[in-house]
Amino acid sequence: MAYISELIGRAVRDHRGNTLGRLTDLLILSDEKSEYPRVVALALGNAEQPKLLSWLGTEDLAGSTIVMQTQPQLYLAAGGEIFLSRDVLDRQVIDIEDHRMVRVNDLELGRIGSDYRLINVDIGGRGLLRRLGIEDWIEYVVERFHRQLPHNAVSWSDLSFLPDKGVRVNAPRQSFKALHPADIAEILEDVGPRLAGELIRDLGDEKIADTLMELETDFQAEVLESFPEERAADIVQEMEPDEAADLLNELAPEKRQAVLNLMEQEEREDVQELLGHQEDTAGGLMTNNYVYVPPGITVGDALERLRRDPDSRKAETIYYVYVLDTDEKLLGVCSLSDMVLTQPATPIEQIMHKAPVYVELNTPRDEVLAEISKYNLLAVPVVNPDNQLQGIVTADDALEMILPQEWKVRLPRLFR
């Protein structure tokens, strides 16, 4: 094993003992398919215009010099090389395993077969102490107090580099795309909206939408601004209508209208219906994705309707099923659990609550939350003056409005 901080600055000699120069960097290939990319070249001399020699794996790293065991060969750069000291050292990278941003303090090389490969990234204090040349001394002092200087390293295969100066390194063991949206959101918070859009650009529209819904609305808007309008529309229409409406309200009017115009008609109409309500009212909090059945049918028929209805899969919560007449007036509500446990031939009217708790479109958010809390509801229906169901406010959406800022993004989606 060897650390790049211990190699940089060493004299490089050929097999005859002639000094070729001092090592200024090591190169790997950005498109290396292996989890641990091999060192392909040494950079000697001037850091701006270095002399590149092929690294053959036979080099002797012992002592204070690097000895080339065979005749040195010039390395011809193909354009996909990464200079480890210049491009990687001191950079911030994503630790995919622990979903965090870390700083590269040193790089560890190991011999695998006939190659030297990049194995680990030191993200702890040892790497900095090693570069200052005082690691051994500090370790001695710490041991005198019966303590140990911790090793804090991450496998190279568990890292993914930020899109800074073109450096992109994929993590083959667990790619960025495989992370849960909540974990991706944590990383995006660390890098900020400017880089966030670049990091998630290659994800699918639905995955991006799920990730954005884990972030604060103003952050969402800044990220969305980095996408072309057509792609932004594709992402927004994958979001819950209430979340999409909140996001669009954060955009400049021109961008908002352009995104709306590019959305599918059904999704656009759902969102536009919500855009006209004040944010701190039930109308501004509600979603119009809910499930309902008509009166006069059995519980078994109602369940079958829900199974066949594609809108059931899009509903924000399906714990409650609302009973609406032909004018969409709210007649009652059933819990899905009651429906599942009831005999299929039972009329829906026998199990529905005929006087459901509800709020109106202009009900202030504090009163909405009070109703949800008082009656221990997972969602409360929102009606207009004619008692027609307009949407529902879920408990988590109401709660997010009053939580401290630092809690909002991390609120678990317990109610979905």
C-alpha positions as CSV (number, residue, x, y, z in Angstrom):
1,M,0.0,0.0,0.0
2,A,1.1,3.6,-0.7
3,Y,-0.4,7.0,-0.3
4,I,-0.2,9.6,-3.1
5,S,0.9,12.2,-0.5
6,E,4.0,10.0,0.1
7,L,4.7,9.6,-3.6
8,I,4.3,13.1,-4.9
9,G,7.7,14.8,-5.0
10,R,9.7,11.6,-5.1
11,A,12.5,11.4,-7.7
12,V,11.8,9.0,-10.5
13,R,14.8,7.0,-11.9
14,D,15.1,4.6,-14.8
15,H,16.4,1.0,-14.4
16,R,20.0,2.3,-14.9
17,G,19.7,4.8,-12.1
18,N,19.4,7.9,-14.2
19,T,17.0,10.6,-12.7
20,L,14.1,11.2,-15.0
21,G,12.5,13.9,-12.9
22,R,10.2,14.4,-9.8
23,L,6.7,12.9,-9.6
24,T,4.1,15.6,-9.7
25,D,1.0,13.4,-10.3
26,L,-0.5,10.0,-11.1
27,L,-3.1,9.3,-13.8
28,I,-6.1,7.0,-14.0
29,L,-8.7,6.6,-16.7
30,S,-12.2,8.1,-16.1
31,D,-13.9,5.3,-18.1
32,E,-12.1,2.5,-16.2
33,K,-14.6,-0.3,-15.9
34,S,-13.1,-1.8,-12.7
35,E,-14.2,-0.8,-9.3
36,Y,-10.6,0.1,-8.6
37,P,-9.0,2.0,-11.5
38,R,-5.4,1.2,-12.3
39,V,-2.7,3.8,-12.5
40,V,-1.8,4.3,-16.2
41,A,0.8,7.0,-16.1
42,L,3.2,9.2,-14.1
43,A,3.4,12.9,-14.5
44,L,6.9,14.4,-14.1
45,G,8.2,17.9,-13.9
46,N,6.1,21.0,-14.7
47,A,2.5,20.5,-13.4
48,E,1.1,22.7,-16.2
49,Q,2.9,20.7,-19.0
50,P,4.1,17.5,-17.4
51,K,6.1,14.8,-19.1
52,L,3.9,11.6,-19.0
53,L,5.4,8.2,-18.7
54,S,3.5,4.9,-18.9
55,W,3.0,3.2,-15.5
56,L,3.6,-0.5,-16.2
57,G,3.1,-1.9,-12.7
58,T,6.7,-3.1,-12.3
59,E,7.8,0.1,-10.6
60,D,9.6,-0.2,-7.3
61,L,8.1,2.2,-4.7
62,A,10.4,1.2,-1.9
63,G,12.6,3.9,-0.4
64,S,12.6,7.6,-1.3
65,T,12.6,7.1,-5.0
66,I,10.5,5.4,-7.7
67,V,12.5,3.1,-9.9
68,M,11.3,2.1,-13.3
69,Q,12.3,-1.5,-13.7
70,T,12.0,-1.4,-17.5
71,Q,12.8,1.1,-20.3
72,P,10.5,4.1,-19.7
73,Q,7.9,4.7,-22.3
74,L,6.1,7.9,-23.1
75,Y,2.4,7.9,-22.4
76,L,0.1,9.5,-25.0
77,A,-3.0,11.0,-23.4
78,A,-6.3,10.1,-25.0
79,G,-8.4,12.7,-23.2
80,G,-10.1,10.5,-20.6
81,E,-7.4,10.8,-17.9
82,I,-7.9,12.0,-14.4
83,F,-4.9,13.5,-12.6
84,L,-5.3,12.3,-9.1
85,S,-3.5,15.1,-7.3
86,R,-4.8,17.9,-9.5
87,D,-8.4,16.7,-10.1
88,V,-9.2,14.6,-7.0
89,L,-7.2,15.6,-4.0
90,D,-9.0,18.2,-1.8
91,R,-12.2,17.8,-3.9
92,Q,-15.6,17.1,-2.4
93,V,-17.1,13.8,-3.4
94,I,-20.3,12.0,-2.6
95,D,-20.0,9.1,-0.3
96,I,-22.8,7.0,-1.8
97,E,-22.7,4.4,1.0
98,D,-23.4,6.9,3.8
99,H,-25.2,9.6,1.7
100,R,-23.0,12.5,2.6
101,M,-20.4,14.9,1.2
102,V,-16.8,14.2,2.1
103,R,-13.4,15.8,1.3
104,V,-10.6,13.9,-0.2
105,N,-7.6,14.3,2.1
106,D,-5.4,11.5,0.6
107,L,-5.6,8.6,-1.8
108,E,-4.4,5.1,-1.1
109,L,-2.9,2.8,-3.8
110,G,-2.7,-0.9,-3.6
111,R,-1.2,-3.6,-5.7
112,I,-3.7,-6.0,-7.3
113,G,-2.0,-8.5,-9.6
114,S,0.5,-6.7,-11.7
115,D,-1.2,-3.3,-11.4
116,Y,-1.2,-0.5,-8.9
117,R,-4.8,0.6,-8.4
118,L,-6.7,3.3,-6.5
119,I,-8.2,1.5,-3.6
120,N,-9.3,3.9,-0.8
121,V,-9.9,7.6,-0.2
122,D,-8.8,9.0,3.1
123,I,-11.5,11.4,4.3
124,G,-10.2,11.8,7.9
125,G,-7.6,13.8,9.8
126,R,-4.9,11.3,9.2
127,G,-4.8,12.2,5.5
128,L,-4.2,15.9,6.4
129,L,-1.6,15.0,9.0
130,R,0.2,12.7,6.6
131,R,0.4,15.5,4.0
132,L,1.9,17.8,6.6
133,G,4.4,15.1,7.5
134,I,3.4,14.9,11.2
135,E,1.2,11.8,11.2
136,D,3.7,9.6,13.0
137,W,4.4,12.3,15.6
138,I,0.7,12.9,16.3
139,E,0.0,9.2,16.5
140,Y,2.8,8.9,19.1
141,V,1.4,11.7,21.2
142,V,-2.1,10.2,21.0
143,E,-0.9,6.8,22.1
144,R,0.7,8.3,25.1
145,F,-2.8,9.2,26.3
146,H,-4.0,5.6,25.6
147,R,-6.0,6.7,22.6
148,Q,-5.8,5.8,18.9
149,L,-5.7,8.1,15.9
150,P,-8.8,6.9,13.9
151,H,-8.5,5.7,10.3
152,N,-11.3,7.2,8.2
153,A,-11.3,5.9,4.7
154,V,-13.9,5.1,2.1
155,S,-13.6,2.6,-0.7
156,W,-13.1,4.3,-4.1
157,S,-16.0,2.1,-5.4
158,D,-18.4,3.8,-3.0
159,L,-17.7,7.3,-4.3
160,S,-19.1,9.4,-7.1
161,F,-17.5,12.7,-8.0
162,L,-19.3,16.0,-8.4
163,P,-19.4,17.4,-12.0
164,D,-16.6,19.8,-11.3
165,K,-14.2,20.6,-14.1
166,G,-15.5,17.6,-16.0
167,V,-14.5,15.0,-13.4
168,R,-17.1,12.3,-13.3
169,V,-16.4,8.9,-11.7
170,N,-19.1,6.3,-11.6
171,A,-19.6,4.1,-8.6
172,P,-20.2,0.6,-10.0
173,R,-21.1,-1.1,-6.7
174,Q,-24.0,1.2,-5.8
175,S,-24.8,3.8,-8.4
176,F,-26.3,7.2,-7.6
177,K,-29.4,6.1,-9.4
178,A,-30.0,3.3,-6.9
179,L,-30.3,5.6,-3.9
180,H,-33.6,6.3,-2.3
181,P,-35.0,9.8,-3.2
182,A,-34.7,10.9,0.4
183,D,-31.0,10.0,0.4
184,I,-30.4,11.8,-2.9
185,A,-32.2,14.8,-1.4
186,E,-29.8,14.9,1.6
187,I,-26.8,15.0,-0.8
188,L,-28.4,17.7,-2.9
189,E,-28.9,19.9,0.1
190,D,-25.1,19.7,0.7
191,V,-24.1,20.6,-2.8
192,G,-26.7,23.3,-3.3
193,P,-29.1,23.9,-6.2
194,R,-26.5,24.9,-8.7
195,L,-24.9,21.5,-8.8
196,A,-28.0,19.6,-7.8
197,G,-29.6,19.8,-11.2
198,E,-26.5,18.5,-12.9
199,L,-26.3,15.6,-10.4
200,I,-29.8,14.3,-11.0
201,R,-30.0,15.2,-14.7
202,D,-29.6,11.5,-15.8
203,L,-32.2,10.2,-13.5
204,G,-35.7,9.3,-14.7
205,D,-38.4,12.0,-14.5
206,E,-40.3,10.1,-11.8
207,K,-37.2,9.7,-9.7
208,I,-36.3,13.4,-10.0
209,A,-39.9,14.3,-9.0
210,D,-39.8,12.0,-6.0
211,T,-36.4,13.6,-5.0
212,L,-37.6,17.1,-5.4
213,M,-40.6,16.4,-3.2
214,E,-38.2,15.7,-0.4
215,L,-36.7,19.3,-0.6
216,E,-37.9,22.7,0.3
217,T,-40.0,24.4,-2.4
218,D,-37.6,27.3,-3.1
219,F,-34.8,24.8,-3.5
220,Q,-37.0,22.7,-5.9
221,A,-37.6,25.8,-8.0
222,E,-33.9,26.6,-8.2
223,V,-33.1,23.1,-9.3
224,L,-35.9,23.1,-11.9
225,E,-34.7,26.3,-13.4
226,S,-31.6,24.4,-14.6
227,F,-33.7,22.1,-16.8
228,P,-35.1,22.9,-20.2
229,E,-38.8,23.8,-20.1
230,E,-39.9,20.6,-21.8
231,R,-38.0,18.4,-19.4
232,A,-39.2,20.5,-16.5
233,A,-42.8,19.9,-17.5
234,D,-42.2,16.2,-17.7
235,I,-40.8,16.3,-14.1
236,V,-43.5,18.5,-12.7
237,Q,-46.3,16.3,-14.0
238,E,-44.8,13.3,-12.2
239,M,-45.2,15.2,-8.8
240,E,-48.3,15.2,-6.6
241,P,-50.6,18.0,-7.8
242,D,-50.3,20.0,-4.6
243,E,-46.5,19.7,-4.6
244,A,-46.4,20.7,-8.2
245,A,-48.6,23.7,-7.6
246,D,-46.3,24.9,-4.7
247,L,-43.3,24.5,-6.9
248,L,-44.8,26.3,-9.9
249,N,-45.7,29.2,-7.6
250,E,-42.0,29.7,-6.9
251,L,-41.1,30.0,-10.5
252,A,-41.1,33.2,-12.5
253,P,-44.5,33.8,-14.2
254,E,-43.0,33.2,-17.7
255,K,-41.3,30.0,-16.8
256,R,-44.4,28.8,-14.9
257,Q,-46.7,29.4,-17.8
258,A,-44.2,27.8,-20.2
259,V,-44.0,24.6,-18.1
260,L,-47.8,24.5,-17.7
261,N,-48.3,24.8,-21.5
262,L,-46.0,21.8,-22.0
263,M,-47.7,19.5,-19.5
264,E,-50.3,16.9,-20.4
265,Q,-53.9,18.3,-20.3
266,E,-55.1,16.2,-17.4
267,E,-52.1,16.9,-15.2
268,R,-52.2,20.6,-16.2
269,E,-55.8,20.9,-15.2
270,D,-55.2,19.3,-11.8
271,V,-52.4,21.7,-11.0
272,Q,-54.1,24.8,-12.4
273,E,-57.1,24.0,-10.1
274,L,-54.8,24.3,-7.1
275,L,-52.8,27.4,-8.2
276,G,-55.6,29.9,-7.5
277,H,-55.7,29.2,-3.8
278,Q,-53.8,31.0,-1.1
279,E,-50.9,29.0,0.3
280,D,-51.9,29.2,3.9
281,T,-55.5,27.9,3.4
282,A,-57.0,24.5,3.0
283,G,-57.2,25.2,-0.7
284,G,-53.5,25.9,-0.9
285,L,-52.6,22.8,1.1
286,M,-54.9,20.3,-0.5
287,T,-54.3,17.8,-3.3
288,N,-57.0,16.7,-5.7
289,N,-55.7,13.2,-5.9
290,Y,-58.2,11.1,-3.9
291,V,-60.5,8.1,-4.3
292,Y,-64.3,8.1,-4.3
293,V,-67.2,5.8,-5.0
294,P,-70.9,6.6,-5.7
295,P,-73.7,5.7,-3.2
296,G,-76.0,2.8,-3.7
297,I,-73.4,0.1,-4.3
298,T,-72.1,-2.7,-2.1
299,V,-68.7,-2.7,-0.4
300,G,-67.6,-5.5,-2.8
301,D,-68.5,-3.4,-5.8
302,A,-66.8,-0.3,-4.4
303,L,-63.5,-2.3,-3.9
304,E,-63.7,-3.6,-7.4
305,R,-64.2,-0.1,-8.8
306,L,-61.1,1.1,-6.9
307,R,-59.1,-1.8,-8.3
308,R,-60.1,-0.9,-11.9
309,D,-59.8,2.8,-11.5
310,P,-56.3,4.0,-12.7
311,D,-56.7,7.1,-10.5
312,S,-56.6,4.9,-7.4
313,R,-52.9,4.3,-8.1
314,K,-52.2,8.1,-8.2
315,A,-54.1,9.0,-5.0
316,E,-52.0,10.6,-2.4
317,T,-53.6,8.5,0.3
318,I,-56.1,5.6,0.0
319,Y,-56.8,5.2,3.7
320,Y,-60.1,7.0,3.1
321,V,-62.7,6.4,0.4
322,Y,-65.2,9.3,-0.1
323,V,-68.8,8.7,-1.2
324,L,-69.9,11.4,-3.6
325,D,-73.2,11.9,-5.5
326,T,-73.4,12.7,-9.2
327,D,-72.8,16.4,-8.3
328,E,-69.6,15.5,-6.4
329,K,-71.3,16.5,-3.1
330,L,-69.7,14.8,-0.1
331,L,-72.2,12.3,1.4
332,G,-69.8,10.3,3.6
333,V,-66.4,8.7,4.1
334,C,-65.2,5.1,4.7
335,S,-61.9,3.9,5.9
336,L,-60.3,1.4,3.6
337,S,-59.7,-1.0,6.5
338,D,-63.4,-1.1,7.3
339,M,-64.2,-1.8,3.7
340,V,-61.7,-4.7,3.5
341,L,-63.0,-6.3,6.7
342,T,-66.7,-5.9,5.8
343,Q,-68.8,-8.5,4.0
344,P,-68.8,-7.7,0.3
345,A,-72.6,-7.6,0.0
346,T,-72.9,-4.9,2.6
347,P,-74.3,-1.6,1.2
348,I,-71.7,1.2,1.3
349,E,-74.1,3.4,3.3
350,Q,-74.1,1.0,6.2
351,I,-70.4,1.5,6.9
352,M,-69.7,5.1,5.8
353,H,-69.6,8.0,8.3
354,K,-72.5,10.1,7.2
355,A,-71.4,13.3,8.9
356,P,-67.7,13.4,8.0
357,V,-65.4,16.1,9.4
358,Y,-64.4,18.6,6.7
359,V,-62.9,22.0,6.1
360,E,-63.7,24.7,3.5
361,L,-61.4,26.1,0.8
362,N,-60.5,29.2,2.8
363,T,-60.1,27.6,6.2
364,P,-56.7,28.8,7.6
365,R,-54.0,26.1,7.9
366,D,-53.9,26.3,11.7
367,E,-57.6,25.4,11.8
368,V,-57.0,22.6,9.3
369,L,-54.3,21.1,11.5
370,A,-56.5,21.5,14.6
371,E,-59.2,19.5,12.9
372,I,-56.8,16.8,11.9
373,S,-55.3,16.6,15.3
374,K,-58.6,16.8,17.2
375,Y,-60.2,13.9,15.3
376,N,-56.9,11.9,14.8
377,L,-57.3,12.0,11.0
378,L,-54.9,10.9,8.3
379,A,-56.6,13.3,5.9
380,V,-59.4,15.8,5.9
381,P,-61.7,16.6,3.0
382,V,-62.0,20.1,1.6
383,V,-65.4,21.3,0.2
384,N,-66.7,24.4,-1.5
385,P,-69.8,26.3,-0.2
386,D,-72.0,23.8,-2.1
387,N,-70.5,20.9,-0.2
388,Q,-68.7,19.6,-3.3
389,L,-65.5,17.8,-2.6
390,Q,-62.5,19.8,-4.0
391,G,-59.6,17.9,-2.5
392,I,-58.1,16.5,0.7
393,V,-55.4,17.8,3.0
394,T,-53.2,15.0,4.3
395,A,-51.8,15.1,7.8
396,D,-48.2,15.2,6.7
397,D,-48.8,18.1,4.4
398,A,-50.5,20.1,7.2
399,L,-47.8,19.2,9.7
400,E,-45.0,20.3,7.3
401,M,-46.5,23.9,7.3
402,I,-45.8,24.4,11.0
403,L,-42.6,22.4,11.6
404,P,-39.3,24.3,12.0
405,Q,-37.4,24.9,8.8
406,E,-34.7,22.3,9.5
407,W,-37.2,19.5,10.2
408,K,-39.4,19.9,7.1
409,V,-37.2,18.2,4.6
410,R,-36.6,15.3,6.9
411,L,-40.3,14.7,7.7
412,P,-40.8,11.0,7.0
413,R,-43.7,10.2,4.7
414,L,-45.4,8.2,7.4
415,F,-48.9,8.7,6.1
416,R,-48.5,7.4,2.6
